[in-house]
Amino acid sequence: MLAVVVFVPSAPLLVPELAGPAAFDTEPVRAAVDDVVGDGRAAGADRWILVGASDDPATGVVQESGSGGFGRFGVDVRVRLHDGTGPRMSLSALIGAWLRERGGLDPMEPLIVGRDTAPGDCATLGAGLGQGLRDCADRVGLLVVGDGSYALTPKSPGGERRESAVALNDAIVAAVGDADTRALAALDPQACAAEGVAGRVAWQVAAAAVEQAGRPVVAKTRYADAPFGVGYIAATWTLDDRS
């Protein structure tokens, strides 16, 4: 059954080798990610499913290589999920594989979804995932990797602070903080694309899986900020075993 959902950002600077010794701004978010991963382990998951978005335009489930590295982000830190071959790992898969090793989230299998997948198709994928987990004897955790808006500060990757990006990111933070699956399901693909939101499809798949579980959820947000102009969230949804 589905036991816990762990939300983390897809931030390369979580990896210390990429951040460098002087990047003090990365320490709070890295500590929060370590905390939510610890919360996920405490929920007693027997295995993990990584839910992330592809880097390139695609729809549906995307097959990627099972191993790769962060070379294109500055330092080729190598990570591995499985023995499969395919196109290079997306950033969300790289982060998931890095956290698998760092946080002991093993075994872990990937579910990488094309970043252009429509909300209805994300809901279908998530509902299928959730139904399969309802019939599963194992306790399963979802590691959901994705970022919010990328135009939250004057020097953000989006080029400037935009109030529309801030409003959208605030709505996403509130939805995750309240375990509001309907609000995440309702995220508009065009608005998310315009504001650089990279986590939409992963959040919508996870939301549908939790809806399918049909159990009460306790939500806990440990971090929600934008140290580099991008919305980062570290949070957990723990599902009630008694229902």
Protein Blocks (a to p, Z undefined) as FASTA:
>chain_A
ZZbdcdddddfklpmklnopmlmmlmmmmmmmmmmmmmmmmnopabdcdddddfbdcedj
ddddfbdcfklnopacdddfblcdcddddfklmmmmmmmmmnopacdddddddfkbcfkl
mmmmmmmmmmmmmmpmbdcdddddddddfblbfkbfnopacfklmmmmmmmmmmmmnopa
klmmmpcfklmmmnopaklmmmmmmmmmmmmnopacddddfbdcdfnopacddddddddf
kZZ
